[in-house]
Amino acid sequence: MTKALKTLRKVLFENFAWKLLSLVIAVVLWALVASEPELGTLVTVPLEYRNLPDDLEISSEPVDQIVLELRGPSGELRGIGEGGLRPTVILDMTGLRPGVHTFPILDRNVNLPRGVRLVRANPSEARFEFDKRLVRSVPVRARLVGQGEDGYEVEKQSVQPSTLQIEGPAKKVARISEVVTDPVDVSSVVGSSEFRVNAFVDNPYVRFSSSPQVVVTVTMKKK
């Protein structure tokens, strides 16, 4: 008997009982799964993405949920959504450039339990608009409300810091000429008072690069 045949025989027959038991278990499990009735279900799942370039921003309202029609063994479908088996739709955004891009929702985009397959997705595509990220500083305007008491009026006002840095999709950031503070009520101010308030940027796609809190100083005088 050659050395090769001896090696093959050792591989085949070493721990033969355990190997046979494993084979029997695998066949039984396959038979159980194969005998399960195939069912269909609808499940709403989140839309996720990966590998978005660091210098790009999503500048359109994206689809955030997808309805998937799934089919598979009843046992697998019953377990969906439990124990971390909830399907997800993951889009790969590697190498994107500014502009509009459409992503079809295909089998390869969906993380599914074994034996479950995707029939269709609604919507079947997700469309995004992307823009370069822009960072810039804009002035802060204090929003004063209320009337001074006993004939007082605003003599002067100041905001510190006088500018704040904002960032987001370039086209949306470029349209913002200033940010405005929360209302500052001066109706009870006599002399000078300071107010710590937050500024607000009126665009959901644009954000502050740091804290939006500012100090508004108001000085009132007699008319």
C-alpha positions in Angstrom: 0.0 0.0 0.0 1.4 3.3 -1.0 2.0 6.2 1.3 -0.7 8.2 -0.4 -3.3 5.5 0.0 -2.4 5.1 3.7 -2.8 8.8 4.2 -6.2 8.8 2.4 -7.4 5.8 4.5 -6.3 7.6 7.7 -8.3 10.7 6.7 -11.4 8.7 5.8 -11.5 6.3 8.8 -10.0 8.2 11.6 -12.8 9.1 14.1 -15.1 7.4 11.7 -18.0 7.2 14.2 -18.0 10.9 14.9 -17.8 11.7 11.2 -20.7 9.4 10.5 -22.8 10.9 13.3 -22.1 14.4 11.9 -23.2 13.3 8.5 -26.4 11.8 9.9 -27.2 15.0 11.8 -26.6 17.1 8.7 -28.9 14.9 6.6 -31.6 15.1 9.3 -31.4 18.9 9.5 -31.5 19.2 5.7 -34.6 16.9 5.6 -36.3 19.0 8.3 -35.6 22.3 6.5 -36.6 20.8 3.1 -39.9 19.6 4.4 -40.9 22.9 5.9 -43.5 24.8 3.9 -42.3 27.9 2.1 -44.1 31.0 3.2 -43.9 34.7 2.2 -43.8 37.8 4.4 -43.4 41.5 4.3 -41.0 43.2 6.6 -40.0 46.9 6.9 -36.2 47.4 7.3 -33.9 50.3 7.7 -31.7 51.5 4.8 -28.0 51.7 5.7 -24.9 52.7 3.8 -21.2 52.3 4.0 -18.0 53.7 2.5 -19.4 57.2 1.8 -16.4 59.4 0.9 -15.4 61.7 3.7 -15.7 64.9 1.6 -19.2 64.1 0.4 -22.6 65.0 2.0 -26.1 63.7 1.3 -28.0 66.7 0.1 -31.5 65.2 -0.6 -34.0 63.6 1.6 -33.1 59.9 1.4 -35.4 56.9 1.6 -34.8 55.6 5.2 -37.0 52.5 5.2 -37.6 49.7 2.6 -40.4 47.1 2.6 -39.1 43.7 1.6 -41.2 40.8 0.3 -39.4 37.7 1.4 -39.9 33.9 0.9 -38.4 31.0 2.7 -38.9 28.2 5.2 -41.5 29.0 7.8 -39.1 28.4 10.6 -36.6 30.9 9.2 -39.3 33.5 8.5 -40.7 33.2 12.1 -37.3 34.1 13.4 -36.9 37.3 11.4 -36.6 40.3 13.7 -35.6 38.2 16.7 -32.2 37.6 18.1 -30.4 39.9 15.8 -31.7 38.3 12.6 -33.5 41.3 11.3 -32.7 41.9 7.6 -31.0 45.2 6.6 -30.4 46.9 3.3 -26.8 48.1 2.9 -25.7 50.3 0.0 -22.0 50.5 -0.9 -21.1 54.2 -1.7 -17.5 53.6 -2.6 -16.0 56.0 -5.1 -19.0 58.3 -5.5 -18.8 61.8 -7.0 -21.1 64.8 -6.5 -24.4 64.5 -8.3 -27.5 62.2 -8.3 -27.0 58.5 -8.0 -29.6 55.7 -8.0 -29.1 52.4 -6.2 -31.2 49.4 -7.1 -32.2 47.2 -4.1 -31.0 43.8 -5.1 -30.3 40.5 -3.4 -26.6 41.4 -2.9 -27.7 44.5 -0.9 -29.8 42.6 1.6 -28.6 40.8 4.6 -30.9 37.8 5.0 -30.9 34.6 7.0 -29.9 31.4 5.2 -32.7 29.9 3.1 -34.6 33.2 2.9 -34.7 35.0 -0.5 -35.7 38.4 -1.6 -38.7 38.5 -4.0 -39.0 42.3 -4.4 -38.3 45.5 -2.6 -40.6 48.6 -2.3 -39.2 51.0 -3.4 -37.0 49.0 -5.7 -34.5 51.8 -5.9 -33.1 54.5 -3.6 -32.0 57.8 -5.2 -29.6 60.2 -3.4 -28.1 63.5 -4.3 -24.5 64.2 -3.2 -22.6 67.4 -2.9 -19.1 68.3 -1.7 -18.8 69.4 2.0 -18.4 73.1 2.6 -17.3 74.8 5.8 -17.7 78.5 6.3 -18.2 81.2 8.9 -21.4 83.3 8.9 -22.5 86.2 11.2 -24.9 85.7 14.1 -27.8 88.0 14.4 -29.6 88.4 17.8 -33.3 88.1 17.7 -34.7 90.7 20.2 -38.4 90.6 21.2 -40.5 92.5 23.7 -40.9 96.2 24.4 -38.8 98.1 27.0 -40.6 99.1 30.2 -41.2 102.8 31.3 -40.0 104.2 28.1 -36.8 102.2 27.7 -35.4 101.2 24.3 -32.5 99.3 23.0 -29.4 101.5 22.9 -26.9 98.8 21.7 -26.5 95.1 21.4 -23.7 92.7 20.7 -23.2 89.0 20.1 -20.1 86.9 21.2 -18.9 85.2 19.2 -20.1 87.3 16.4 -19.7 84.5 13.8 -20.2 80.8 13.9 -18.9 78.1 11.6 -21.4 75.9 9.7 -20.9 72.9 7.4 -22.9 70.7 5.1 -23.6 70.2 1.4 -21.8 73.1 -0.5 -24.9 74.4 -2.4 -27.0 74.5 0.8 -24.3 76.1 2.9 -23.6 78.8 0.3 -27.2 80.0 0.5 -27.0 80.8 4.2 -26.0 84.4 4.8 -26.5 84.5 8.6 -27.8 82.5 11.6 -30.3 83.8 14.1 -30.4 83.3 17.9 -33.4 82.1 19.9 -35.6 85.0 21.0 -34.1 87.3 23.6 -36.9 89.0 25.6 -35.8 92.6 26.5 -39.1 93.7 28.0 -37.7 93.6 31.6 -34.2 94.8 30.9 -33.0 98.1 32.6 -29.4 99.0 31.9 -27.3 96.1 30.5 -28.1 92.3 30.6 -26.5 89.2 29.2 -28.3 86.3 27.8 -26.9 82.9 26.9 -28.8 81.5 24.0 -28.4 79.1 21.1 -28.2 80.1 17.4 -30.3 78.3 14.8 -29.5 77.4 11.2 -32.6 77.2 9.0 -31.7 74.2 6.9 -31.9 70.6 8.1 -28.9 69.6 6.0 -26.6 72.2 7.5 -25.1 72.0 11.0 -22.8 73.9 13.3 -19.2 72.7 13.4 -19.1 73.4 17.2 -21.4 74.6 20.0 -24.1 77.1 18.7 -24.3 78.9 22.1 -23.6 82.6 22.1 -23.8 85.5 24.6 -26.1 88.4 23.7 -25.5 91.6 25.6 -28.3 94.2 25.5 -28.1 97.8 26.8 -31.4 99.7 27.3 -31.7 103.5 27.8 -34.6 106.0 28.4 -36.0 107.5 25.2 
